[in-house]
Amino acid sequence: MVFRDYHIYPMYLGLKTRTRRFWKTRHAVVGSTHVVKRRRFDKAELSPGTIFIKSITSQPLGMMTEDDARDEGGYDLQMLKIVMEEILHRPWDDLLVPFVVEFQFTPSSYFFKFEDHYRTAYQDHISDLMGVA
């Protein structure tokens, strides 16, 4: 499953335990383990870790709470809206209904080799958001 660099470190810290995915059909199964990738075609040995899928539900974006936003990486709801618009390349729509994937992250040795990179990417991302939100 693909994640932005700035989401890897909060996954490690336990701040990001959910992700919302706009799949046409479900791409994961509860109980399965997936390689975390930074880009779609990255090799598995370059993965910062794996995620174990704990649950998959769906929820309209308009029903999200502040707690839901925190589970997405420590954001408040306003910050999460900015992040999702950036990722989706379209405006926030309360009526969109993504899959909500709850997971547990396990870092790989590759993560620890580049931990400073992921930490800096996260810190820069949050700093940028604080200037916008």
C-alpha positions as CSV (number, residue, x, y, z in Angstrom):
1,M,0.0,0.0,0.0
2,V,1.4,3.4,-1.0
3,F,1.9,6.2,1.6
4,R,3.5,9.6,1.3
5,D,6.9,10.0,3.0
6,Y,5.5,12.4,5.5
7,H,3.0,9.7,6.7
8,I,5.7,7.1,7.5
9,Y,7.0,8.6,10.7
10,P,3.6,9.2,12.3
11,M,2.8,5.5,11.4
12,Y,6.0,4.6,13.4
13,L,4.9,6.8,16.3
14,G,1.4,5.3,16.3
15,L,-0.2,8.6,15.4
16,K,-1.4,7.3,12.0
17,T,-3.4,4.1,12.5
18,R,-6.0,4.6,9.8
19,T,-6.0,5.6,6.1
20,R,-8.9,6.4,3.9
21,R,-8.8,4.9,0.4
22,F,-11.0,5.7,-2.6
23,W,-10.9,2.3,-4.2
24,K,-13.6,1.2,-6.6
25,T,-13.4,-2.3,-5.0
26,R,-11.7,-3.3,-1.8
27,H,-7.9,-3.9,-2.2
28,A,-7.2,-5.3,1.2
29,V,-8.6,-8.0,3.5
30,V,-8.9,-7.9,7.3
31,G,-6.1,-10.0,8.7
32,S,-3.7,-9.5,5.7
33,T,-0.3,-7.9,5.8
34,H,0.8,-5.4,3.1
35,V,4.2,-3.9,2.2
36,V,4.3,-0.2,2.7
37,K,5.6,1.6,-0.4
38,R,6.6,5.2,-1.1
39,R,5.8,4.7,-4.8
40,R,3.6,2.2,-6.5
41,F,6.4,0.2,-8.2
42,D,9.0,0.3,-5.4
43,K,10.7,-2.9,-4.6
44,A,9.7,-4.7,-1.4
45,E,13.3,-4.5,0.0
46,L,13.0,-0.7,-0.1
47,S,9.9,-0.7,2.0
48,P,9.9,1.2,5.3
49,G,7.7,-1.6,6.8
50,T,4.5,-3.5,6.7
51,I,1.0,-2.9,7.8
52,F,-1.4,-5.5,9.3
53,I,-5.0,-4.8,8.4
54,K,-7.2,-4.7,11.6
55,S,-10.5,-3.5,10.1
56,I,-12.0,-2.1,6.9
57,T,-15.2,0.0,7.0
58,S,-16.6,2.9,5.1
59,Q,-17.6,6.4,6.2
60,P,-18.7,9.6,4.4
61,L,-16.1,12.3,4.7
62,G,-18.8,14.6,6.1
63,M,-19.2,12.3,9.1
64,M,-15.5,12.5,10.2
65,T,-14.8,13.7,13.7
66,E,-11.7,15.3,15.2
67,D,-10.8,11.8,16.6
68,D,-11.0,10.4,13.1
69,A,-8.6,13.1,11.8
70,R,-6.1,12.4,14.6
71,D,-6.0,8.7,13.7
72,E,-5.0,9.8,10.2
73,G,-1.7,11.2,11.4
74,G,-2.2,13.5,14.3
75,Y,-4.1,16.1,12.3
76,D,-7.1,18.2,13.3
77,L,-10.0,18.0,10.9
78,Q,-9.1,21.3,9.1
79,M,-5.6,20.1,8.5
80,L,-6.8,16.7,7.3
81,K,-9.0,18.4,4.7
82,I,-6.0,20.3,3.3
83,V,-4.0,17.1,3.2
84,M,-6.7,15.1,1.5
85,E,-7.3,17.8,-1.1
86,E,-3.6,17.8,-1.9
87,I,-3.5,14.0,-2.2
88,L,-6.8,13.7,-4.2
89,H,-6.1,16.8,-6.4
90,R,-9.7,17.9,-5.9
91,P,-11.8,19.7,-3.3
92,W,-13.1,18.1,-0.2
93,D,-16.5,16.6,-0.7
94,D,-18.6,15.6,2.4
95,L,-20.5,13.1,0.3
96,L,-17.5,11.0,-0.8
97,V,-17.4,7.6,1.0
98,P,-13.9,6.1,1.2
99,F,-12.9,2.8,2.7
100,V,-11.4,3.4,6.2
101,V,-8.5,1.0,6.7
102,E,-7.3,0.6,10.3
103,F,-3.9,-0.9,10.5
104,Q,-0.8,-1.6,12.7
105,F,2.5,-0.6,11.3
106,T,5.7,-2.6,11.8
107,P,8.9,-0.9,10.7
108,S,11.6,-2.6,8.7
109,S,15.4,-2.3,9.0
110,Y,15.1,0.0,5.9
111,F,13.0,2.4,8.0
112,F,15.6,2.7,10.7
113,K,18.3,3.3,8.0
114,F,16.3,6.4,6.8
115,E,14.5,7.3,10.0
116,D,15.9,10.9,10.0
117,H,14.5,11.4,6.5
118,Y,11.0,10.3,7.5
119,R,11.1,12.4,10.7
120,T,12.2,15.5,8.7
121,A,9.5,14.9,6.0
122,Y,6.9,14.7,8.7
123,Q,8.2,17.8,10.6
124,D,8.4,19.8,7.3
125,H,4.9,18.7,6.4
126,I,3.4,19.8,9.7
127,S,5.2,23.1,9.5
128,D,3.8,23.7,6.1
129,L,0.3,22.9,7.2
130,M,0.6,25.2,10.2
131,G,1.3,28.0,7.8
132,V,-1.8,27.2,5.8
133,A,-4.4,25.9,8.2
